Amino acid sequence: MMNKLGSFILELLQVVVFAISIFLFVYLLILQPHKIKGASMEPNFQDGEYLLTDKVSYRLGEPARGDVVVFKAPPTYKDEFIKRIIGLPGEQVTIKEGKIYINARELSEEYLPADIRIVPGRYLQEGQTVTVPANSYFMLGDNRDHSLDSRNIGPIERQYITGRAWFVYWPVSKVGTVTPPVYLF
C-alpha cells in the first residue's frame, strides 16, 4: 500500500513539474498575458481588457507601423506600456495642426474617430519634426488626449519591446485577434 502511494505521489509530482515547465516555457518565450490599464488605448482597447502578447514575431521579423506592442517604458524600464507603432526607424515624424505626419505625408488612421486632434508633447512639439533613431520606434496611444507616449518620452528602442498584442481574450464580447491596420498615405 505504501509503495503504491509513494509511486502515485512521484507520478503526480512529475506531472506537476512537467506542467509548470510547459507553462514557464510558453510564458517566458512564446505568449504572455497582459491587462490593459487605463484609457490610453481607447477606443480600440478598454481598461480591464486582457490580451495575449506574442513574443516570437519580433525574433523572426521587424515591428511594423500599426502594430500594438508592449514595451518597457523609460525612465526605469520596469513598467510595461501598451501603445501603437506610428513611426519606424529613420522616418521623420511631425505633429502639425492636430494631425500626424510621417515623412511630410499625413498619416490616415481609420481606427480612430475622424475628429481626433493630436496634441504635441515635451519631446515632439507643434510643428517640430523629429527623426526616429535607428533601432527605435515612435509610439502613440490610440486615446491621444490621455496617453503618455513618444510625444513625451521619445522613441522607444527595439530592445525594450517585449511583444506584439496578438489576441484579446477578455471580455468574451471582445475575443479575437488584434489585426494591425493598413495605412494608405
N, C-alpha and C positions, 0 to 999 in steps of 0.2 A: 504493500500500500504506500509506504513512504517513498519507495523507488519510483512509483507511478506519479506521485505528487511532485517529486523533485524533477522528473522528466517533463511534466506539464509546465512547471514554473520556468524551467530552462527554455522550453519551446516558446512560451508566452514572452519571455524576456527577449528572445531572438526576434520575434515578430515585432515587438515594440521598438527595438533598436533599428531594425530594418525600416520600419515605417518612419521613424524620426529621421533616419539618414536620407530617405527619399524626399521627405518634406524639406529638410535643410538644403539639399541639392537643388530642388525646384525653387525654393525661396531665395537662395543666395545667387543662383546663376541663371534662372530662366524667367520666372514670373514672381512679382511681389505685389501684394495688395496695398492700396493707398486710399485714404479718405480725403475727400475734398473738404477743406477747412476754410470757411469764409466765402465771400461773394466775388472774389477776383476773377472767376471764370464764368460767371453768369453772362448771358442766359443759357449757354450751352452745357454747363456743368453746375449743379446746385450744391450748396453747403450740405454736407452729410452724405453725399453720394459716395459709393465705393467703386473703385475700378482696379483692374489688374494692369500692372506695368510690365511690358515686355522688355527684358534685359538682354536679349540676344541680338535684336535687329542692328544695333549700332556697333556690335562687334564684327558684323558682316558688311555693313554699309554705312553711309553717311546720313546724318539727320537732314530732313528736308523742310522747306518752308511749309507751314501749316501743321506740322506735327505738334501734338500736345505732349509735352515732356515733363518729367520730374527731374529736378536738379538740386544740388546742394548750393544754397544761396550765401553770398557774401554778407557780412564780413567774416563770419565764423566758419562757414561752410559745414554747419551742423544741421541747420533747419532745411527741410526739403520744401520747395515750391513747385507748383504745377502751373505752367504757362505754355503759350503757343509760340513756336519759332516764326519770326517775321523776317529777320534779316540774316543772310548767310555770310560766311567769311568773304571779305573783300568787297561786299556791297556797301553802297552809300545809303544811309537812312536819314530822312528829313521829316520833321513834323511842321506842316505849314497850313495855317487857317483851318485847323481841326481835321486835317487829312494826313495820312502817312504816305510817304513816297519812298520807293526803292529805286535807286539809280535814276532819279528825277522823273519816274513814272508813278502815277498814283496807284496804290495797291487797292484793288477791289476785294472787299471782304464780305461775301454773300452770307456768311454765317452770323453776321452782326446786324442789329437793327439799322435801317437806312439812315436814320437821323443821328447816329452816334458821331460825337466830335471827340477827337483825340487831343488831350491836353498834354503839354510838354512837361518835363521834369527837371531835376537838378542836373542830370547827365546830358540829356538831349533837350535843348531849349528851343523855343519857337523860331522857326526859320533857319536854325543851325543844321548843318549836315555833318554826320559822323560816319567814318568808315569802320565797318566791323572788322576787327583784327583777325588775322589768320587763326584758325582753330577755335573761333569764338562764334557765338550766335546772339542775335538781338531778339529778346523775348518780350512778349506783351501778354497781359491777362486779357480775356475777352471783355471783361467789365472795365473798360478803360478809365472810368471815373474812380474806381475803387480797387486798384491793383498796384502793388509795389513790384515793379518790373524793371526792365532795362532802361526805361526813361529816367529812372533814379539811381539804379545800382550799376548801370553799364552792361555791356555784353557779357555773356557767360561763356567761360572756356569749356570746350568739349569734354575735358576730363571730369568736370563736375556734373555732367548729365548722367543720371543713373538709369534712365529708361524712358520708353515711349508708352504713353497711355494707349492701351490696346482694347480693353473690354470693360464695359460698365456692368456690374453685377448686382447693384442695389441702388435704388429701389427696383423692384421687379418691373415696374412700368417703364423703366429706362434701360432694361437689359439689351445689350447689343454691342457691336464693335464700334470703336472710335475710328472714323474714316476722315483722313485729312482732306481739306477742300482742294479743289483745282483752281489755281489762280490764273486769271486772264488779265494781262496788262493791256 
